[in-house]
Amino acid sequence: MLFEEGRKRQMSEYVRAKEIASVQELAELFHVSESTIRRDLKDLEEAGQLKRTHGGAVFIEDDNLEPPFVEKEDRFRVQKEAIARAAAKMIKDGDTILLDSGSTTYFLAKELKTFQRLTVVTNSIMVAQQLANQKEIELILTGGSLRHSTLSMVGPVAERTIESVRVDKAFLAINGVDPISGLTTPNMGEAEMKRKMMQVAGRTILLFDHSKYGKRTFGKVADFTEVDCCITDWQLSDTAAASFRMTGIELILAAEKEN
């Protein structure tokens, strides 16, 4: 019998190939109960890999279309806010940090307002908006070409800015995290920016909610093992958590509520 994450991955690939599949069909194929299949389909739908229907699931044609920022901001908001709080604990006054574009890094920016001395480099318009009035924070914007959907700056100008700095820590959001496919994001320009950020950082900390695990999108950023630390939420499955620990990657599960 396949482990949970392996089963979900194969289930997603099966529905992608057939375009439609019933709960009964999937239960027989994977030798599990229909209730287990329904739970798996719910998780896969939340991860954007398929759409549930009455009695089954269908393949989504536009998997690699990135939702606009305002839509991403509200998706798994409680989990993202918890991840941001956990990430803020890794920052100390005097640090130089990179925040890329993403709803989770946006929530992290909100947590930085209590710091007395920080240098923040970002390609995110939304992060810049949050920190623009914080006189204790030296804010450096990359410039570049604006992607209207994600409100991020990409392209040669943004890349040259990143190449000209060195930072203590880079906090990166990501669309897909998979042990085999690696770290992925739908847009190639965004993928290149994330790669550049990883290259200039002393440590790379990946921020993602549990729905991103097992998901693959078009543009590869890096291999699974190229980050130093991953911060996700308490809903990550035990099987997924084990895959991180087997590689030696530091994994932090943000708590739903602070003690």
N, C-alpha and C positions, 0 to 999 in steps of 0.2 A: 504493500500500500504506500502511495506517495505521501510525503509530509505535506502539511497544509500549503506552504508557499509554492512548492513544486506543483501541487495539484492546481492551484489557482493559475499559475503561469501557463500550464498546459491547457487548462480550461479556456483561458483567454485566447490562446493560439487556435484552439479547436473552433471556437465561435467565430474568430476572424476568418478562418478558412472556409467554414460552411455558411457564414453570414447569419444563420439562425439555428438555434438548438433548444430543445425542450428540457425541462427539469428531469423528467423521467429518463430521457436519452443520456443526459450527463451523469445521472446517478448510476445507471447501468455501466457506462463507460469507465467511470472512476471507482466503482465498487464502494460507494458510500450512500448514506441515506439521502432522501430528497430534501429533508430539513437541512442537512449539511450543505447540499448544493445551493439551496436558497440563501443561506448565510454567505457562502462564497460569492454568489452572484451579487448580493448586496454590497459586499466589500469591493468587488471589481467595478461595480457601477460607480461607487464613491470615488474610486481611483480613476474614473473616466475611461475605462477600457472597454466597456460595453454598456448596453441599455437593457434593463430588465423589461420583460413583457409579461402578460398574463400566461403563466405556465412555462416560461423560458427566458431567453435572452437573444438580442440581436447585436450584430457588430455595428460600431459607430464609425461612419466613414471618415469623420474629421478628427480623429484621435490627436493629430499633431497640431491642431489649431489651438493656440494659446488663448484662454479666456481673458477678457479685459481685467485691469487691475481692480476695479470696483467690485467685480464679481468674485475675484480671488480673495479679496479682503474679508469677505463675510463667510467664506467656506472654511469650516473647522476653526472658527475664530478663537474659541476658548482654548483649543490645543495650541494654536499659534502664539497666543498671549503667554501661555505657560512656557513654551519653548523660548520665547524672548526673555522672560524673567530668568530662566536658567542660563541663557547665553550671557546676560548682563553680569552674572556672578563671575564670569571668566575675564572680565575687563577691570583694570585698575586705573586710577588717576595717573596721567602721564603717558598712557598707551597711545600708539598710533594704530588706527584700525581702518579696514576697508569694509564697507557695506555695499553689497551689490543690490540690484533691483529685485524686488519680490515682496509679497505681502508679509512674510515672516520677518524679513529684515526691516521692514517698515515698523512693525511692532517693537522690534529691538531698538530702533531709533527713539521711540517714545520713552524707553527705559533709561536712556542716556542723559536725561535732563538733570539728574541728581549729581552727576560728576562735575568736578571742579576744574579739571584740566585734561582735555582729550584733543587729539587730532583725528578727524574723520574724513576719509576720502570716499566719495560715492559717485555712482553714475545714475542714481535714482532721483527723479524730481520729487517724489513723495518723501523720501528720506530728507532731502534738502529742505523741503517745506517744514518738516518737523523740527529741524535743528537751526533754522535760519536766525532765530532770535536768541539763541543760546550763546552769550558772549564768552562763556568759559570754554567753548568748543571752537577750535580752528577747523573750519569747514572748507574742504577743497572739492570742487566739482570737476568732473572729467571733461565736460564739454562733449561735443560729438553730434551725431545725428539722432534726433528724437524718434523713438518707436512709440507711436500714439497709444497702442493697445496696452503696453506695460509701463508707459511713462518713464522709460529708461533711455540712456544715451549709449549709443554703440558706434562702431565704425572706426576708421583710422585715427581720427583726432582723439577720441576717447581712449583708444588703445595706446597711443603715444604717451598720454598723460599717465596711464597706469605704469607703463614701462619706465617712467622717470622717477618713480617713488619706491621706497622700501618701507614696509609696515610690520608691526609686531604680529598682528592677527588679521585674517580675512574671514568675514562671516558671509557665507554664500547660501542663497536659497537655491532650490533645485526642483525640477519637475518630475524627474524619474530617478530612482535608485534601485539598481539591480546588480546582484553579485556577478552575473555573467556579462550583461550589456554595459555595466558601469553607470556613470552619472550622465544624465541626458537632459536636454531642454529643447523645445520645438524649433527655436530660431538659431541659425548658424552664427549670426552676429552676437547674440547673447552668449552662445557657447564659447566663442573666441574671447569675449570679455572675461568670462569666468576663468578660462585657462590662464589668461594674462594675470589675473588677480592672484591665482594660486602660486604663480611663479615668483611674485614679489613679496609674498608673505612669509614670515617666520613660521606661523602655524595657520592651517586652514581648518576652519570649523564649519561643518555643513549643518544647515538648519532645514528640517523638513517635517511635515506632519506624517502620521502613519500611512495615509492613503497613497503617498508617493512610493512606498516600498513595493518592488515588483513591477513597477511601471517603466516603460521604455518609450522615449520620444525620438525625434529625428536626429538632433544634433548631439554628438558625443562630446562631453566636456573632459572627462578623465576616467581612468579605471577606478573601480570600487575602492581599491586600497590606497589611492593617492591622497586621501585626506587624513588629517591627524585626529580629528574628533568629530563625532556626529551627535547632534542633539535632536531628539524627536520626542513624541509624547507617550503617555502611559498606555495607549491602545496598540502599540506595536506588538505583534504576536511574539510568543516565546521562540518560535522557530526562526523568525526574522532576527530577533536579538542574538540568537546563537550564531547566526551567520556572520555577524559583526565580530563577536568575541573570538570566533575561530581565526579570524584574520589579524587579531591583535589591535583593531581599531578601537579607540576609546569611545564608548557609547554612554550617553547620558539620557535617561528617560525623565522628562519633565513631569512633575507631579501635577495632578488636576487642581489641587489646592495647596497653598503654602502652609507649612506647619506653624 
